[in-house]
């Protein structure tokens, strides 16, 4: 089976926990993360109906509360996110474009004042 590269953003506290765990296990973070994800996906909670998380960086971001009762951290993966700004459901691939529109909306009143 081949490997697929991905990029994820983690809460700084979660990153520190993962880094500490990798050091304790004597492995790299790059080696540890696939193992943690595989364990999370094979567990009984993996079969539960997933909730639609909010946009990355929002107050209710998936990484903020993604901790299992026991064992490794649970990483919530989703194809659709709910925007904290407007409430729209946005596919992961379109998140950058969607959030760019909100950034332009915020900048428009600032340029009118100039």
N, C-alpha and C positions, 0 to 999 in steps of 0.2 A: 504494500500500500504506500502511495506517495505522501509527501508532506505538503501542507498548504500553509502559506504564511498569512498571518492576520495581525491587525493592530488593535489593541484595546486600551481604553483609558481607565485607570483605577484610582480610587480614592487614595490619598497619600497614606493613610493609616493602614489600609488593606495592602498596599504595596510594601510597607515596612514589615507587616506580618509575613507576607510571602517571602520577602528577602531573608528575614530571620529564619524562617522554616527551611529555606534552601541551604543556608549556611549550616544549620543544625543537622540537616540530612546529608551534607557534604556533596551537594549537587548544585548546578546552576539554576537560575530562575527559568531559563529556557527549557531545561530538562524537567523541572518541577511542575510548571503550569499544565502541560498536556496530561501529566499523570493525575493532577487534581481534577481537571475537567473530566477525564475518563471516569474517575471514581464517582464524581457527582452525577454523571449521566447514567451510571450503572446502579445507583442507589434507588431505594423505594420512592423517594421524593421526586425523582426525575419523571415519574409517570403521572404526576399530578398535573392538572390543567394549568398552564402558565398564565400569569397575569401580564397585562400590557404595562411595561414600565414607562416612566416618564423620560423625557429627553435627557441625554447625557449632560451632566453638569447641573441638572435641576435639583430642587430640594429633595425630591424623592428618587434620586438616581438609584439604579439597581445595585451598585456596589456599596451604597451607604448602609443598607441593612441586610446584605447578603451573607448571613452567617448561619450555619447549620447548628442544631442543638448540640451535636457532638461530631467530631471529625473535622475534615478539611472545610475551608470556606466554600460556599455554594456560589457559583458564577451564573448569573441569570443571563441567558442568551435569548434574543428575540429578533424577529425580522421587522417588527413594527414597533414604533415608539410613540408615545403621546407627548406632544409639545406642551411644555409648561406655559408658554406664552399665549397660544391661541387655542389649545386643546385639540388640535387636529392630530389624526393618526398619520405618521409619516414612516415610509419604508426606510430602512437603514441606509440604503444607497442614496436616498434623496435628502438625508438629514442636513448635509452641508449646504445644499441649495436652499432648503427651507429656512434654516437659521440665518443664512445670508440675507434673505428677504426681511427678516425681523431686524437685522442690523441696519439695513438701509432705511427701514421705517423709523428707527430711532435717530438716525443721522439726518433725516430730512428736516425735522424742526430745528436742528442745530445749524444747518446751512442757511435756513431762512433767516435766522437771527443775525448771521454774519453780514 
